[in-house]
């Protein structure tokens, strides 16, 4: 009797899990990229033997799975595998934690990452994404990451949308709610004819930020890490896009303000920073001419009670902001390959820099595109190099990119870049600037585009 009951129960379980599955749609997708690249003199040091040269091959694979229960309810997931060829256990130069990767001999390493897992549903004109999902805000100047825990609730109307975003940046734990760090944002977007206007406001708050590593870069370094208590920081900005064929113009402006109280002294630090960016392109039959410029403030005096270096949302605690991501020049701005960058350049986390670009793209055939770009960049505030000199010139960079479609969905990108390095990059004797070279090539799928909110 017990055996019969167990069989009936098992049959019911099979029925319960099978019948809903028959009505469920399963969607699969993915992304693949393999990079072959070589970097020379990226540390600005032209010594023999070379100290900063690197030649690497690596692969990134992303697998997407979406369970579609019906048109108004989806469960989205994204998984990632990263590996540097030959960097497995025992490989010379293998990074800490990179032992036994799936790209070594044997290829049986465990390197699975969960990038996203969230529910996506509609309630009439309201769309909600709740869980670990992604967003790219203010073109990436403010925030751009494929994964953050929180919620995005958007009201979508005719010609406009109003997203509200909540990000849980740090969890204090049991009995430590005061140590939580949260960011809240409102990003309405209005589109009409050929114009798009996107104002936004973001606010970051914590009662006790002493345990939150993402705000360390705001601190006066003389006070040491984790020295802030009450944190209030905000960003107010505007994105503007004008598209009047064949001319396109875009603009972004962001002001950062607020304050944070020191834990060990009766004093506070004020945030006063801003960023401005402008770009334009003119299309013609076989391509376009394009250009852009941006400026982000740096901190001119660490002892004046003000922090004037522009920072995006959510710091990593080591003076870098991996949650900003705006790709620009190939060497100074991480470009197509989003890898290493040169000394003193902020890379894709735009801060303390002014840069300008002029370039052209030619498409002699449907499957082939050739781009040539020239960049000039310098620091907004000077830095002291290892030689003790005060410098701000990052240099002039020339980038050449060739993209060819091998088959539908698979592109080959070949990139060559050369930086005529300024003194702030080389960190050598100020009167002897040394060029920085990079020759790059990579077969890849089309460049990964992060999800844009607003």
KETORKE-759695 format. One record per residue (C-alpha): x negated, y, z; residue in one letter. Coordinates in steps of 0.5 Angstrom, whole numbers, plus 500, padded with zeros to 3 digits. Example, Ala and Ser with C-alpha at 12.3 -4.5 7.8 and 13.67 -1.06 7.14 Angstrom:
[[475,491,516],A];
[[473,498,514],S];
***
This chain:
[[500,500,500],X];
[[494,505,502],X];
[[491,503,495],X];
[[497,504,491],X];
[[498,511,495],X];
[[491,513,493],X];
[[492,511,486],X];
[[498,516,486],X];
[[495,521,489],X];
[[489,521,484],X];
[[494,521,478],X];
[[497,527,481],X];
[[491,531,482],X];
[[489,529,475],X];
[[496,531,472],X];
[[495,538,476],X];
[[488,540,474],X];
[[490,537,467],X];
[[496,541,465],X];
[[494,548,467],X];
[[488,546,463],X];
[[492,545,456],X];
[[495,552,456],X];
[[488,555,458],X];
[[483,558,452],X];
[[476,557,453],X];
[[471,562,450],X];
[[464,561,449],X];
[[458,566,447],X];
[[451,568,448],X];
[[445,572,447],X];
[[438,569,445],X];
[[432,573,444],X];
[[424,571,443],X];
[[419,577,444],X];
[[412,576,441],X];
[[408,582,443],X];
[[401,585,445],X];
[[399,591,449],X];
[[392,594,449],X];
[[390,600,454],X];
[[397,601,457],X];
[[393,603,464],X];
[[389,608,460],X];
[[383,605,461],X];
[[378,603,455],X];
[[373,599,459],X];
[[370,592,457],X];
[[372,587,458],X];
[[379,590,458],X];
[[383,591,464],X];
[[390,592,462],X];
[[391,588,455],X];
[[396,583,455],X];
[[399,578,449],X];
[[405,575,451],X];
[[411,570,448],X];
[[417,570,452],X];
[[425,568,451],X];
[[431,570,454],X];
[[438,566,453],X];
[[444,568,456],X];
[[451,564,456],X];
[[457,567,456],X];
[[464,563,459],X];
[[471,566,459],X];
[[477,562,462],X];
[[483,566,458],X];
[[489,564,463],X];
[[493,568,458],X];
[[492,575,455],X];
[[493,579,461],X];
[[488,575,466],X];
[[481,572,464],X];
[[475,570,468],X];
[[469,572,466],X];
[[462,569,467],X];
[[455,570,464],X];
[[449,566,466],X];
[[441,567,464],X];
[[435,563,463],X];
[[428,567,463],X];
[[421,564,461],X];
[[414,566,459],X];
[[411,561,455],X];
[[406,557,458],X];
[[407,561,465],X];
[[409,554,468],X];
[[406,551,474],X];
[[398,551,474],X];
[[398,556,468],X];
[[393,561,468],X];
[[396,568,470],X];
[[402,565,472],X];
[[406,570,476],X];
[[408,569,483],X];
[[415,565,483],X];
[[414,563,476],X];
[[411,556,477],X];
[[415,550,474],X];
[[419,555,469],X];
[[423,552,463],X];
[[418,555,458],X];
[[412,550,461],X];
[[410,543,458],X];
[[415,539,460],X];
[[420,545,460],X];
[[424,542,466],X];
[[424,548,471],X];
[[430,551,475],X];
[[431,558,472],X];
[[438,559,472],X];
[[441,566,474],X];
[[448,568,475],X];
[[449,575,472],X];
[[456,576,472],X];
[[462,573,475],X];
[[469,577,475],X];
[[476,577,474],X];
[[479,581,468],X];
[[486,583,468],X];
[[492,588,466],X];
[[497,590,470],X];
[[501,594,464],X];
[[496,600,463],X];
[[492,599,468],X];
[[486,594,467],X];
[[482,591,473],X];
[[475,588,473],X];
[[473,585,480],X];
[[467,582,482],X];
[[460,582,479],X];
[[460,585,473],X];
[[456,591,469],X];
[[457,598,467],X];
[[453,603,463],X];
[[454,610,465],X];
[[452,617,462],X];
[[449,613,457],X];
[[444,610,462],X];
[[441,616,465],X];
[[446,615,471],X];
[[446,608,471],X];
[[446,602,467],X];
[[446,595,469],X];
[[449,588,467],X];
[[451,586,474],X];
[[453,590,480],X];
[[458,588,486],X];
[[464,592,486],X];
[[471,594,482],X];
[[472,598,476],X];
[[480,600,475],X];
[[482,604,469],X];
[[488,607,467],X];
[[489,607,459],X];
[[493,612,456],X];
[[494,614,449],X];
[[487,618,447],X];
[[485,617,454],X];
[[482,613,460],X];
[[481,614,467],X];
[[476,609,470],X];
[[475,609,478],X];
[[469,605,480],X];
[[467,602,487],X];
[[460,599,488],X];
[[457,596,494],X];
[[450,597,494],X];
[[448,594,501],X];
[[452,590,506],X];
[[450,591,513],X];
[[452,585,516],X];
[[456,583,522],X];
[[457,588,527],X];
[[453,593,522],X];
[[459,596,518],X];
[[455,603,519],X];
[[449,600,515],X];
[[454,599,509],X];
[[452,603,503],X];
[[457,605,497],X];
[[458,609,491],X];
[[465,611,488],X];
[[466,614,482],X];
[[471,617,477],X];
[[470,618,470],X];
[[476,620,466],X];
[[475,620,458],X];
[[479,624,453],X];
[[478,623,445],X];
[[482,627,440],X];
[[480,627,433],X];
[[472,627,432],X];
[[471,629,439],X];
[[470,625,446],X];
[[469,629,453],X];
[[467,625,459],X];
[[467,629,465],X];
[[465,625,472],X];
[[463,625,479],X];
[[460,620,483],X];
[[459,620,491],X];
[[454,615,495],X];
[[455,614,502],X];
[[453,611,508],X];
[[453,612,516],X];
[[446,609,517],X];
[[442,608,511],X];
[[436,605,515],X];
[[437,598,513],X];
[[438,600,505],X];
[[432,600,501],X];
[[436,603,495],X];
[[435,610,498],X];
[[427,610,500],X];
[[425,614,494],X];
[[429,620,496],X];
[[425,620,503],X];
[[419,624,504],X];
[[413,619,504],X];
[[410,622,510],X];
[[416,619,514],X];
[[415,612,512],X];
[[420,607,509],X];
[[427,607,512],X];
[[427,613,516],X];
[[434,616,513],X];
[[441,615,518],X];
[[447,619,515],X];
[[447,619,507],X];
[[451,623,503],X];
[[449,624,495],X];
[[453,626,489],X];
[[452,626,482],X];
[[457,631,477],X];
[[456,631,470],X];
[[459,631,463],X];
[[458,627,456],X];
[[460,630,450],X];
[[460,627,443],X];
[[462,630,436],X];
[[462,626,430],X];
[[464,631,424],X];
[[461,626,418],X];
[[455,626,416],X];
[[453,630,422],X];
[[454,627,430],X];
[[452,631,436],X];
[[452,629,443],X];
[[450,632,450],X];
[[449,630,457],X];
[[448,634,463],X];
[[448,631,470],X];
[[447,635,477],X];
[[445,631,483],X];
[[446,634,490],X];
[[447,632,497],X];
[[443,631,503],X];
[[441,625,508],X];
[[439,626,515],X];
[[432,624,518],X];
[[433,618,524],X];
[[427,620,528],X];
[[428,628,527],X];
[[433,633,528],X];
[[432,635,520],X];
[[435,633,514],X];
[[433,633,506],X];
[[437,636,501],X];
[[438,633,494],X];
[[437,638,488],X];
[[436,635,482],X];
[[439,635,474],X];
[[438,632,468],X];
[[440,635,461],X];
[[440,631,454],X];
[[441,633,447],X];
[[441,629,441],X];
[[444,629,433],X];
[[443,625,427],X];
[[445,627,420],X];
[[447,621,415],X];
[[446,620,408],X];
[[447,615,403],X];
[[441,610,405],X];
[[440,612,412],X];
[[439,618,417],X];
[[435,623,420],X];
[[435,624,427],X];
[[433,627,433],X];
[[433,628,441],X];
[[431,631,447],X];
[[432,631,454],X];
[[429,634,461],X];
[[429,631,468],X];
[[427,635,474],X];
[[421,632,478],X];
[[420,634,486],X];
[[415,640,486],X];
[[414,640,493],X];
[[415,634,498],X];
[[414,638,504],X];
[[420,644,503],X];
[[426,640,505],X];
[[428,639,498],X];
[[428,633,494],X];
[[428,635,487],X];
[[427,629,483],X];
[[433,626,479],X];
[[435,619,481],X];
[[440,615,478],X];
[[445,611,482],X];
[[442,605,487],X];
[[434,605,488],X];
[[430,598,489],X];
[[426,601,495],X];
[[419,601,491],X];
[[420,608,488],X];
[[423,605,481],X];
[[430,605,479],X];
[[432,599,475],X];
[[439,601,475],X];
[[438,607,470],X];
[[436,604,463],X];
[[435,609,457],X];
[[431,606,452],X];
[[427,611,448],X];
[[420,611,445],X];
[[417,604,444],X];
[[411,605,449],X];
[[413,611,454],X];
[[420,609,454],X];
[[420,601,453],X];
[[424,601,447],X];
[[426,595,443],X];
[[422,591,448],X];
[[424,593,455],X];
[[417,591,458],X];
[[411,595,460],X];
[[410,602,460],X];
[[404,607,460],X];
[[401,610,467],X];
[[406,615,470],X];
[[411,615,465],X];
[[418,613,468],X];
[[420,608,462],X];
[[427,607,462],X];
[[429,610,469],X];
[[429,618,466],X];
[[426,622,472],X];
[[420,628,472],X];
[[420,628,465],X];
[[421,632,458],X];
[[421,629,452],X];
[[423,630,444],X];
[[424,626,438],X];
[[424,627,431],X];
[[425,621,426],X];
[[428,618,420],X];
[[432,611,418],X];
[[432,608,411],X];
[[436,602,409],X];
[[433,600,402],X];
[[438,594,402],X];
[[444,591,406],X];
[[439,587,410],X];
[[433,591,411],X];
[[432,598,416],X];
[[426,602,417],X];
[[425,607,422],X];
[[420,612,423],X];
[[420,616,430],X];
[[415,621,433],X];
[[415,623,440],X];
[[412,628,445],X];
[[413,627,452],X];
[[410,631,458],X];
[[412,631,466],X];
[[416,636,469],X];
[[412,636,475],X];
[[404,635,475],X];
[[401,629,478],X];
[[394,628,481],X];
[[391,622,477],X];
[[386,617,480],X];
[[380,622,478],X];
[[383,628,482],X];
[[385,632,476],X];
[[392,635,476],X];
[[395,633,469],X];
[[402,633,466],X];
[[401,631,459],X];
[[403,624,457],X];
[[402,624,450],X];
[[404,624,442],X];
[[407,617,440],X];
[[409,614,433],X];
[[413,609,432],X];
[[415,604,426],X];
[[420,599,426],X];
[[423,594,421],X];
[[429,590,422],X];
[[431,585,417],X];
[[437,580,418],X];
[[434,573,417],X];
[[441,570,417],X];
[[448,573,420],X];
[[447,574,427],X];
[[439,573,427],X];
[[435,579,426],X];
[[427,580,426],X];
[[424,586,429],X];
[[417,588,427],X];
[[415,594,431],X];
[[408,598,431],X];
[[407,603,436],X];
[[401,608,437],X];
[[400,613,443],X];
[[395,619,443],X];
[[395,619,450],X];
[[395,625,454],X];
[[391,626,461],X];
[[396,624,465],X];
[[397,617,462],X];
[[389,616,461],X];
[[388,617,468],X];
[[380,618,466],X];
[[376,624,465],X];
[[381,629,463],X];
[[377,632,457],X];
[[376,625,454],X];
[[383,623,452],X];
[[383,615,450],X];
[[389,613,445],X];
[[393,607,447],X];
[[395,602,442],X];
[[401,597,441],X];
[[403,592,436],X];
[[409,588,437],X];
[[413,583,433],X];
[[419,579,435],X];
[[425,575,432],X];
[[431,576,436],X];
[[439,576,435],X];
[[442,583,435],X];
[[439,588,440],X];
[[443,587,447],X];
[[448,592,448],X];
[[451,593,455],X];
[[458,594,457],X];
[[460,602,457],X];
[[465,604,461],X];
[[468,611,460],X];
***
